[in-house]
């Protein structure tokens, strides 16, 4: 699915906050419909936070909820 490749490519820019509102909305819509891409997004987002905080052992469950809410609010 070409849409998936495009979304995953833009995922990194999304996480870096380098996309326009239109681009984010586009990704947002795809993530709503495509659980594999949403899982990839979750993984990347968590990975970045873990690496940033350097606390590999403690990725709280609340983080997953926060990401989900952030995605919702971004849409
Ligand atoms: Zn997809």
PDB file of the backbone (N, CA, C, O) and the ligand in Angstrom, with CONECT records:
HET     ZN  A 101       1
ATOM      1  N   UNK A   1       0.843  -1.194   0.000  1.00  0.00           N
ATOM      2  CA  UNK A   1       0.000   0.000   0.000  1.00  0.00           C
ATOM      3  C   UNK A   1       0.880   1.247   0.000  1.00  0.00           C
ATOM      4  O   UNK A   1       1.603   1.513   0.960  1.00  0.00           O
ATOM      5  N   UNK A   2       0.808   1.997  -1.081  1.00  0.00           N
ATOM      6  CA  UNK A   2       1.672   3.178  -1.242  1.00  0.00           C
ATOM      7  C   UNK A   2       1.424   4.181  -0.134  1.00  0.00           C
ATOM      8  O   UNK A   2       2.346   4.853   0.330  1.00  0.00           O
ATOM      9  N   UNK A   3       0.180   4.276   0.283  1.00  0.00           N
ATOM     10  CA  UNK A   3      -0.198   5.211   1.335  1.00  0.00           C
ATOM     11  C   UNK A   3       0.614   4.958   2.605  1.00  0.00           C
ATOM     12  O   UNK A   3       1.034   5.896   3.283  1.00  0.00           O
ATOM     13  N   UNK A   4       0.827   3.684   2.916  1.00  0.00           N
ATOM     14  CA  UNK A   4       1.571   3.318   4.119  1.00  0.00           C
ATOM     15  C   UNK A   4       3.029   3.774   4.015  1.00  0.00           C
ATOM     16  O   UNK A   4       3.575   4.349   4.956  1.00  0.00           O
ATOM     17  N   UNK A   5       3.638   3.517   2.887  1.00  0.00           N
ATOM     18  CA  UNK A   5       5.031   3.915   2.715  1.00  0.00           C
ATOM     19  C   UNK A   5       5.187   5.416   2.881  1.00  0.00           C
ATOM     20  O   UNK A   5       6.125   5.896   3.517  1.00  0.00           O
ATOM     21  N   UNK A   6       4.261   6.136   2.303  1.00  0.00           N
ATOM     22  CA  UNK A   6       4.309   7.595   2.386  1.00  0.00           C
ATOM     23  C   UNK A   6       4.150   8.052   3.828  1.00  0.00           C
ATOM     24  O   UNK A   6       4.867   8.932   4.304  1.00  0.00           O
ATOM     25  N   UNK A   7       3.188   7.432   4.513  1.00  0.00           N
ATOM     26  CA  UNK A   7       2.928   7.805   5.894  1.00  0.00           C
ATOM     27  C   UNK A   7       4.132   7.520   6.778  1.00  0.00           C
ATOM     28  O   UNK A   7       4.509   8.348   7.609  1.00  0.00           O
ATOM     29  N   UNK A   8       4.734   6.354   6.601  1.00  0.00           N
ATOM     30  CA  UNK A   8       5.883   5.996   7.434  1.00  0.00           C
ATOM     31  C   UNK A   8       7.071   6.909   7.153  1.00  0.00           C
ATOM     32  O   UNK A   8       7.874   7.198   8.040  1.00  0.00           O
ATOM     33  N   UNK A   9       7.168   7.350   5.919  1.00  0.00           N
ATOM     34  CA  UNK A   9       8.260   8.259   5.553  1.00  0.00           C
ATOM     35  C   UNK A   9       8.064   9.607   6.257  1.00  0.00           C
ATOM     36  O   UNK A   9       9.013  10.224   6.740  1.00  0.00           O
ATOM     37  N   UNK A  10       6.805  10.037   6.297  1.00  0.00           N
ATOM     38  CA  UNK A  10       6.501  11.334   6.901  1.00  0.00           C
ATOM     39  C   UNK A  10       6.445  11.265   8.427  1.00  0.00           C
ATOM     40  O   UNK A  10       6.448  12.282   9.122  1.00  0.00           O
ATOM     41  N   UNK A  11       6.394  10.024   8.920  1.00  0.00           N
ATOM     42  CA  UNK A  11       6.270   9.813  10.364  1.00  0.00           C
ATOM     43  C   UNK A  11       7.389  10.516  11.128  1.00  0.00           C
ATOM     44  O   UNK A  11       7.153  11.130  12.169  1.00  0.00           O
ATOM     45  N   UNK A  12       8.583  10.421  10.610  1.00  0.00           N
ATOM     46  CA  UNK A  12       9.741  10.982  11.296  1.00  0.00           C
ATOM     47  C   UNK A  12       9.650  12.504  11.337  1.00  0.00           C
ATOM     48  O   UNK A  12       9.986  13.131  12.342  1.00  0.00           O
ATOM     49  N   UNK A  13       9.192  13.089  10.231  1.00  0.00           N
ATOM     50  CA  UNK A  13       9.009  14.538  10.199  1.00  0.00           C
ATOM     51  C   UNK A  13       7.880  14.948  11.135  1.00  0.00           C
ATOM     52  O   UNK A  13       7.940  15.982  11.800  1.00  0.00           O
ATOM     53  N   UNK A  14       6.837  14.098  11.168  1.00  0.00           N
ATOM     54  CA  UNK A  14       5.716  14.338  12.069  1.00  0.00           C
ATOM     55  C   UNK A  14       6.228  14.425  13.501  1.00  0.00           C
ATOM     56  O   UNK A  14       5.891  15.357  14.231  1.00  0.00           O
ATOM     57  N   UNK A  15       7.041  13.455  13.897  1.00  0.00           N
ATOM     58  CA  UNK A  15       7.546  13.396  15.264  1.00  0.00           C
ATOM     59  C   UNK A  15       8.501  14.546  15.547  1.00  0.00           C
ATOM     60  O   UNK A  15       8.639  14.971  16.694  1.00  0.00           O
ATOM     61  N   UNK A  16       9.152  15.044  14.523  1.00  0.00           N
ATOM     62  CA  UNK A  16      10.067  16.171  14.695  1.00  0.00           C
ATOM     63  C   UNK A  16       9.339  17.505  14.613  1.00  0.00           C
ATOM     64  O   UNK A  16       9.942  18.564  14.783  1.00  0.00           O
ATOM     65  N   UNK A  17       8.027  17.444  14.349  1.00  0.00           N
ATOM     66  CA  UNK A  17       7.241  18.665  14.263  1.00  0.00           C
ATOM     67  C   UNK A  17       7.558  19.491  13.035  1.00  0.00           C
ATOM     68  O   UNK A  17       7.434  20.715  13.050  1.00  0.00           O
ATOM     69  N   UNK A  18       7.971  18.813  11.963  1.00  0.00           N
ATOM     70  CA  UNK A  18       8.403  19.537  10.773  1.00  0.00           C
ATOM     71  C   UNK A  18       7.350  19.556   9.661  1.00  0.00           C
ATOM     72  O   UNK A  18       7.616  20.023   8.553  1.00  0.00           O
ATOM     73  N   UNK A  19       6.164  19.047   9.964  1.00  0.00           N
ATOM     74  CA  UNK A  19       5.133  18.994   8.934  1.00  0.00           C
ATOM     75  C   UNK A  19       4.150  20.153   9.079  1.00  0.00           C
ATOM     76  O   UNK A  19       3.981  20.719  10.159  1.00  0.00           O
ATOM     77  N   UNK A  20       3.514  20.483   7.975  1.00  0.00           N
ATOM     78  CA  UNK A  20       2.461  21.495   8.004  1.00  0.00           C
ATOM     79  C   UNK A  20       1.201  20.881   8.617  1.00  0.00           C
ATOM     80  O   UNK A  20       1.116  19.665   8.791  1.00  0.00           O
ATOM     81  N   UNK A  21       0.234  21.724   8.940  1.00  0.00           N
ATOM     82  CA  UNK A  21      -1.028  21.226   9.489  1.00  0.00           C
ATOM     83  C   UNK A  21      -1.702  20.268   8.524  1.00  0.00           C
ATOM     84  O   UNK A  21      -2.265  19.256   8.940  1.00  0.00           O
ATOM     85  N   UNK A  22      -1.648  20.582   7.240  1.00  0.00           N
ATOM     86  CA  UNK A  22      -2.281  19.738   6.225  1.00  0.00           C
ATOM     87  C   UNK A  22      -1.620  18.358   6.184  1.00  0.00           C
ATOM     88  O   UNK A  22      -2.299  17.336   6.085  1.00  0.00           O
ATOM     89  N   UNK A  23      -0.298  18.345   6.260  1.00  0.00           N
ATOM     90  CA  UNK A  23       0.432  17.076   6.251  1.00  0.00           C
ATOM     91  C   UNK A  23       0.096  16.247   7.483  1.00  0.00           C
ATOM     92  O   UNK A  23      -0.108  15.036   7.401  1.00  0.00           O
ATOM     93  N   UNK A  24       0.042  16.921   8.622  1.00  0.00           N
ATOM     94  CA  UNK A  24      -0.280  16.208   9.868  1.00  0.00           C
ATOM     95  C   UNK A  24      -1.685  15.626   9.810  1.00  0.00           C
ATOM     96  O   UNK A  24      -1.934  14.508  10.259  1.00  0.00           O
ATOM     97  N   UNK A  25      -2.588  16.406   9.251  1.00  0.00           N
ATOM     98  CA  UNK A  25      -3.970  15.936   9.133  1.00  0.00           C
ATOM     99  C   UNK A  25      -4.029  14.696   8.235  1.00  0.00           C
ATOM    100  O   UNK A  25      -4.769  13.750   8.505  1.00  0.00           O
ATOM    101  N   UNK A  26      -3.253  14.721   7.188  1.00  0.00           N
ATOM    102  CA  UNK A  26      -3.203  13.600   6.245  1.00  0.00           C
ATOM    103  C   UNK A  26      -2.721  12.326   6.947  1.00  0.00           C
ATOM    104  O   UNK A  26      -3.318  11.259   6.810  1.00  0.00           O
ATOM    105  N   UNK A  27      -1.630  12.467   7.696  1.00  0.00           N
ATOM    106  CA  UNK A  27      -1.104  11.326   8.449  1.00  0.00           C
ATOM    107  C   UNK A  27      -2.128  10.868   9.476  1.00  0.00           C
ATOM    108  O   UNK A  27      -2.385   9.676   9.641  1.00  0.00           O
ATOM    109  N   UNK A  28      -2.703  11.846  10.158  1.00  0.00           N
ATOM    110  CA  UNK A  28      -3.716  11.591  11.180  1.00  0.00           C
ATOM    111  C   UNK A  28      -4.819  10.687  10.638  1.00  0.00           C
ATOM    112  O   UNK A  28      -5.197   9.699  11.269  1.00  0.00           O
ATOM    113  N   UNK A  29      -5.321  11.035   9.477  1.00  0.00           N
ATOM    114  CA  UNK A  29      -6.413  10.270   8.870  1.00  0.00           C
ATOM    115  C   UNK A  29      -5.972   8.855   8.546  1.00  0.00           C
ATOM    116  O   UNK A  29      -6.722   7.897   8.733  1.00  0.00           O
ATOM    117  N   UNK A  30      -4.749   8.735   8.060  1.00  0.00           N
ATOM    118  CA  UNK A  30      -4.270   7.402   7.722  1.00  0.00           C
ATOM    119  C   UNK A  30      -4.091   6.548   8.980  1.00  0.00           C
ATOM    120  O   UNK A  30      -4.420   5.362   8.984  1.00  0.00           O
ATOM    121  N   UNK A  31      -3.568   7.160  10.047  1.00  0.00           N
ATOM    122  CA  UNK A  31      -3.360   6.420  11.291  1.00  0.00           C
ATOM    123  C   UNK A  31      -4.686   5.940  11.869  1.00  0.00           C
ATOM    124  O   UNK A  31      -4.754   4.886  12.501  1.00  0.00           O
ATOM    125  N   UNK A  32      -5.738   6.724  11.645  1.00  0.00           N
ATOM    126  CA  UNK A  32      -7.053   6.332  12.141  1.00  0.00           C
ATOM    127  C   UNK A  32      -7.545   5.060  11.458  1.00  0.00           C
ATOM    128  O   UNK A  32      -8.262   4.258  12.057  1.00  0.00           O
ATOM    129  N   UNK A  33      -7.150   4.887  10.203  1.00  0.00           N
ATOM    130  CA  UNK A  33      -7.668   3.776   9.403  1.00  0.00           C
ATOM    131  C   UNK A  33      -6.730   2.578   9.357  1.00  0.00           C
ATOM    132  O   UNK A  33      -7.133   1.486   8.956  1.00  0.00           O
ATOM    133  N   UNK A  34      -5.485   2.777   9.763  1.00  0.00           N
ATOM    134  CA  UNK A  34      -4.470   1.766   9.503  1.00  0.00           C
ATOM    135  C   UNK A  34      -3.724   1.433  10.793  1.00  0.00           C
ATOM    136  O   UNK A  34      -2.809   2.156  11.187  1.00  0.00           O
ATOM    137  N   UNK A  35      -4.113   0.342  11.450  1.00  0.00           N
ATOM    138  CA  UNK A  35      -3.510   0.014  12.741  1.00  0.00           C
ATOM    139  C   UNK A  35      -2.022  -0.337  12.643  1.00  0.00           C
ATOM    140  O   UNK A  35      -1.286  -0.018  13.577  1.00  0.00           O
ATOM    141  N   UNK A  36      -1.534  -0.973  11.573  1.00  0.00           N
ATOM    142  CA  UNK A  36      -0.082  -1.206  11.489  1.00  0.00           C
ATOM    143  C   UNK A  36       0.725   0.089  11.522  1.00  0.00           C
ATOM    144  O   UNK A  36       1.770   0.157  12.170  1.00  0.00           O
ATOM    145  N   UNK A  37       0.242   1.111  10.828  1.00  0.00           N
ATOM    146  CA  UNK A  37       0.946   2.392  10.824  1.00  0.00           C
ATOM    147  C   UNK A  37       0.824   3.069  12.186  1.00  0.00           C
ATOM    148  O   UNK A  37       1.763   3.712  12.654  1.00  0.00           O
ATOM    149  N   UNK A  38      -0.340   2.920  12.820  1.00  0.00           N
ATOM    150  CA  UNK A  38      -0.527   3.497  14.154  1.00  0.00           C
ATOM    151  C   UNK A  38       0.425   2.841  15.142  1.00  0.00           C
ATOM    152  O   UNK A  38       1.006   3.513  15.994  1.00  0.00           O
ATOM    153  N   UNK A  39       0.583   1.526  15.026  1.00  0.00           N
ATOM    154  CA  UNK A  39       1.512   0.805  15.893  1.00  0.00           C
ATOM    155  C   UNK A  39       2.937   1.288  15.650  1.00  0.00           C
ATOM    156  O   UNK A  39       3.712   1.456  16.592  1.00  0.00           O
ATOM    157  N   UNK A  40       3.273   1.509  14.396  1.00  0.00           N
ATOM    158  CA  UNK A  40       4.605   2.000  14.057  1.00  0.00           C
ATOM    159  C   UNK A  40       4.809   3.392  14.632  1.00  0.00           C
ATOM    160  O   UNK A  40       5.890   3.721  15.120  1.00  0.00           O
ATOM    161  N   UNK A  41       3.770   4.201  14.570  1.00  0.00           N
ATOM    162  CA  UNK A  41       3.835   5.547  15.120  1.00  0.00           C
ATOM    163  C   UNK A  41       4.061   5.488  16.624  1.00  0.00           C
ATOM    164  O   UNK A  41       4.935   6.174  17.154  1.00  0.00           O
ATOM    165  N   UNK A  42       3.272   4.667  17.308  1.00  0.00           N
ATOM    166  CA  UNK A  42       3.418   4.501  18.756  1.00  0.00           C
ATOM    167  C   UNK A  42       4.838   4.094  19.111  1.00  0.00           C
ATOM    168  O   UNK A  42       5.461   4.640  20.021  1.00  0.00           O
ATOM    169  N   UNK A  43       5.327   3.116  18.361  1.00  0.00           N
ATOM    170  CA  UNK A  43       6.659   2.586  18.645  1.00  0.00           C
ATOM    171  C   UNK A  43       7.719   3.669  18.487  1.00  0.00           C
ATOM    172  O   UNK A  43       8.572   3.848  19.356  1.00  0.00           O
ATOM    173  N   UNK A  44       7.658   4.379  17.387  1.00  0.00           N
ATOM    174  CA  UNK A  44       8.645   5.429  17.133  1.00  0.00           C
ATOM    175  C   UNK A  44       8.568   6.536  18.172  1.00  0.00           C
ATOM    176  O   UNK A  44       9.589   7.028  18.653  1.00  0.00           O
ATOM    177  N   UNK A  45       7.343   6.921  18.511  1.00  0.00           N
ATOM    178  CA  UNK A  45       7.150   8.008  19.472  1.00  0.00           C
ATOM    179  C   UNK A  45       7.702   7.609  20.837  1.00  0.00           C
ATOM    180  O   UNK A  45       8.384   8.397  21.492  1.00  0.00           O
ATOM    181  N   UNK A  46       7.406   6.387  21.259  1.00  0.00           N
ATOM    182  CA  UNK A  46       7.892   5.907  22.553  1.00  0.00           C
ATOM    183  C   UNK A  46       9.406   5.770  22.544  1.00  0.00           C
ATOM    184  O   UNK A  46      10.089   6.143  23.498  1.00  0.00           O
ATOM    185  N   UNK A  47       9.908   5.232  21.456  1.00  0.00           N
ATOM    186  CA  UNK A  47      11.352   5.028  21.327  1.00  0.00           C
ATOM    187  C   UNK A  47      12.087   6.352  21.485  1.00  0.00           C
ATOM    188  O   UNK A  47      13.100   6.432  22.180  1.00  0.00           O
ATOM    189  N   UNK A  48      11.573   7.377  20.843  1.00  0.00           N
ATOM    190  CA  UNK A  48      12.210   8.691  20.925  1.00  0.00           C
ATOM    191  C   UNK A  48      12.210   9.223  22.343  1.00  0.00           C
ATOM    192  O   UNK A  48      13.209   9.772  22.809  1.00  0.00           O
ATOM    193  N   UNK A  49      11.090   9.062  23.027  1.00  0.00           N
ATOM    194  CA  UNK A  49      10.998   9.553  24.399  1.00  0.00           C
ATOM    195  C   UNK A  49      11.947   8.785  25.304  1.00  0.00           C
ATOM    196  O   UNK A  49      12.612   9.366  26.162  1.00  0.00           O
ATOM    197  N   UNK A  50      12.003   7.476  25.103  1.00  0.00           N
ATOM    198  CA  UNK A  50      12.879   6.643  25.924  1.00  0.00           C
ATOM    199  C   UNK A  50      14.328   7.044  25.700  1.00  0.00           C
ATOM    200  O   UNK A  50      15.095   7.206  26.649  1.00  0.00           O
ATOM    201  N   UNK A  51      14.691   7.200  24.439  1.00  0.00           N
ATOM    202  CA  UNK A  51      16.064   7.583  24.120  1.00  0.00           C
ATOM    203  C   UNK A  51      16.376   8.958  24.697  1.00  0.00           C
ATOM    204  O   UNK A  51      17.457   9.192  25.237  1.00  0.00           O
ATOM    205  N   UNK A  52      15.403   9.866  24.570  1.00  0.00           N
ATOM    206  CA  UNK A  52      15.599  11.231  25.058  1.00  0.00           C
ATOM    207  C   UNK A  52      15.787  11.236  26.579  1.00  0.00           C
ATOM    208  O   UNK A  52      16.641  11.945  27.112  1.00  0.00           O
ATOM    209  N   UNK A  53      14.967  10.427  27.262  1.00  0.00           N
ATOM    210  CA  UNK A  53      15.021  10.424  28.724  1.00  0.00           C
ATOM    211  C   UNK A  53      16.034   9.437  29.287  1.00  0.00           C
ATOM    212  O   UNK A  53      16.369   9.470  30.471  1.00  0.00           O
ATOM    213  N   UNK A  54      16.512   8.564  28.414  1.00  0.00           N
ATOM    214  CA  UNK A  54      17.491   7.555  28.819  1.00  0.00           C
ATOM    215  C   UNK A  54      17.014   6.729  30.012  1.00  0.00           C
ATOM    216  O   UNK A  54      17.795   6.402  30.905  1.00  0.00           O
ATOM    217  N   UNK A  55      15.725   6.398  30.015  1.00  0.00           N
ATOM    218  CA  UNK A  55      15.212   5.517  31.063  1.00  0.00           C
ATOM    219  C   UNK A  55      14.514   4.339  30.402  1.00  0.00           C
ATOM    220  O   UNK A  55      13.286   4.272  30.342  1.00  0.00           O
ATOM    221  N   UNK A  56      15.317   3.428  29.915  1.00  0.00           N
ATOM    222  CA  UNK A  56      14.830   2.338  29.081  1.00  0.00           C
ATOM    223  C   UNK A  56      13.873   1.419  29.835  1.00  0.00           C
ATOM    224  O   UNK A  56      12.996   0.800  29.233  1.00  0.00           O
ATOM    225  N   UNK A  57      14.043   1.334  31.147  1.00  0.00           N
ATOM    226  CA  UNK A  57      13.252   0.380  31.919  1.00  0.00           C
ATOM    227  C   UNK A  57      11.834   0.843  32.197  1.00  0.00           C
ATOM    228  O   UNK A  57      10.945   0.027  32.441  1.00  0.00           O
ATOM    229  N   UNK A  58      11.619   2.165  32.161  1.00  0.00           N
ATOM    230  CA  UNK A  58      10.328   2.676  32.588  1.00  0.00           C
ATOM    231  C   UNK A  58       9.640   3.483  31.498  1.00  0.00           C
ATOM    232  O   UNK A  58       9.795   4.701  31.415  1.00  0.00           O
ATOM    233  N   UNK A  59       8.879   2.785  30.666  1.00  0.00           N
ATOM    234  CA  UNK A  59       7.984   3.464  29.737  1.00  0.00           C
ATOM    235  C   UNK A  59       6.578   3.278  30.287  1.00  0.00           C
ATOM    236  O   UNK A  59       5.969   2.225  30.100  1.00  0.00           O
ATOM    237  N   UNK A  60       6.064   4.294  30.960  1.00  0.00           N
ATOM    238  CA  UNK A  60       4.776   4.149  31.654  1.00  0.00           C
ATOM    239  C   UNK A  60       3.617   3.942  30.686  1.00  0.00           C
ATOM    240  O   UNK A  60       3.642   4.412  29.548  1.00  0.00           O
ATOM    241  N   UNK A  61       2.602   3.227  31.165  1.00  0.00           N
ATOM    242  CA  UNK A  61       1.408   3.004  30.357  1.00  0.00           C
ATOM    243  C   UNK A  61       0.734   4.318  30.004  1.00  0.00           C
ATOM    244  O   UNK A  61       0.126   4.463  28.943  1.00  0.00           O
ATOM    245  N   UNK A  62       0.858   5.283  30.930  1.00  0.00           N
ATOM    246  CA  UNK A  62       0.235   6.583  30.708  1.00  0.00           C
ATOM    247  C   UNK A  62       0.765   7.241  29.440  1.00  0.00           C
ATOM    248  O   UNK A  62       0.079   8.044  28.808  1.00  0.00           O
ATOM    249  N   UNK A  63       1.988   6.890  29.083  1.00  0.00           N
ATOM    250  CA  UNK A  63       2.598   7.471  27.889  1.00  0.00           C
ATOM    251  C   UNK A  63       1.791   7.127  26.647  1.00  0.00           C
ATOM    252  O   UNK A  63       1.570   7.964  25.772  1.00  0.00           O
ATOM    253  N   UNK A  64       1.360   5.879  26.596  1.00  0.00           N
ATOM    254  CA  UNK A  64       0.583   5.438  25.444  1.00  0.00           C
ATOM    255  C   UNK A  64      -0.712   6.257  25.334  1.00  0.00           C
ATOM    256  O   UNK A  64      -1.117   6.653  24.241  1.00  0.00           O
ATOM    257  N   UNK A  65      -1.344   6.500  26.473  1.00  0.00           N
ATOM    258  CA  UNK A  65      -2.574   7.296  26.475  1.00  0.00           C
ATOM    259  C   UNK A  65      -2.295   8.729  26.042  1.00  0.00           C
ATOM    260  O   UNK A  65      -3.064   9.330  25.292  1.00  0.00           O
ATOM    261  N   UNK A  66      -1.173   9.264  26.535  1.00  0.00           N
ATOM    262  CA  UNK A  66      -0.831  10.645  26.205  1.00  0.00           C
ATOM    263  C   UNK A  66      -0.620  10.809  24.709  1.00  0.00           C
ATOM    264  O   UNK A  66      -1.053  11.792  24.107  1.00  0.00           O
ATOM    265  N   UNK A  67       0.057   9.821  24.117  1.00  0.00           N
ATOM    266  CA  UNK A  67       0.309   9.867  22.679  1.00  0.00           C
ATOM    267  C   UNK A  67      -1.015   9.820  21.923  1.00  0.00           C
ATOM    268  O   UNK A  67      -1.233  10.570  20.972  1.00  0.00           O
ATOM    269  N   UNK A  68      -1.893   8.923  22.368  1.00  0.00           N
ATOM    270  CA  UNK A  68      -3.187   8.784  21.714  1.00  0.00           C
ATOM    271  C   UNK A  68      -3.963  10.096  21.783  1.00  0.00           C
ATOM    272  O   UNK A  68      -4.584  10.511  20.804  1.00  0.00           O
ATOM    273  N   UNK A  69      -3.922  10.747  22.949  1.00  0.00           N
ATOM    274  CA  UNK A  69      -4.622  12.020  23.103  1.00  0.00           C
ATOM    275  C   UNK A  69      -3.994  13.112  22.239  1.00  0.00           C
ATOM    276  O   UNK A  69      -4.694  13.925  21.636  1.00  0.00           O
ATOM    277  N   UNK A  70      -2.669  13.113  22.192  1.00  0.00           N
ATOM    278  CA  UNK A  70      -1.968  14.117  21.394  1.00  0.00           C
ATOM    279  C   UNK A  70      -2.351  13.996  19.932  1.00  0.00           C
ATOM    280  O   UNK A  70      -2.541  14.991  19.233  1.00  0.00           O
ATOM    281  N   UNK A  71      -2.459  12.732  19.482  1.00  0.00           N
ATOM    282  CA  UNK A  71      -2.850  12.497  18.104  1.00  0.00           C
ATOM    283  C   UNK A  71      -4.263  13.007  17.857  1.00  0.00           C
ATOM    284  O   UNK A  71      -4.547  13.630  16.834  1.00  0.00           O
ATOM    285  N   UNK A  72      -5.137  12.729  18.811  1.00  0.00           N
ATOM    286  CA  UNK A  72      -6.512  13.161  18.682  1.00  0.00           C
ATOM    287  C   UNK A  72      -6.608  14.688  18.616  1.00  0.00           C
ATOM    288  O   UNK A  72      -7.321  15.242  17.778  1.00  0.00           O
ATOM    289  N   UNK A  73      -5.884  15.350  19.507  1.00  0.00           N
ATOM    290  CA  UNK A  73      -5.933  16.807  19.564  1.00  0.00           C
ATOM    291  C   UNK A  73      -5.323  17.423  18.316  1.00  0.00           C
ATOM    292  O   UNK A  73      -5.765  18.477  17.859  1.00  0.00           O
ATOM    293  N   UNK A  74      -4.308  16.766  17.765  1.00  0.00           N
ATOM    294  CA  UNK A  74      -3.668  17.283  16.562  1.00  0.00           C
ATOM    295  C   UNK A  74      -4.647  17.265  15.399  1.00  0.00           C
ATOM    296  O   UNK A  74      -4.567  18.097  14.495  1.00  0.00           O
ATOM    297  N   UNK A  75      -5.585  16.298  15.429  1.00  0.00           N
ATOM    298  CA  UNK A  75      -6.559  16.213  14.350  1.00  0.00           C
ATOM    299  C   UNK A  75      -7.632  17.234  14.571  1.00  0.00           C
ATOM    300  O   UNK A  75      -8.563  17.335  13.772  1.00  0.00           O
TER     301      UNK A  75
HETATM  302 ZN    ZN A 101      -0.736   2.352   6.750  1.00  0.00          ZN
END
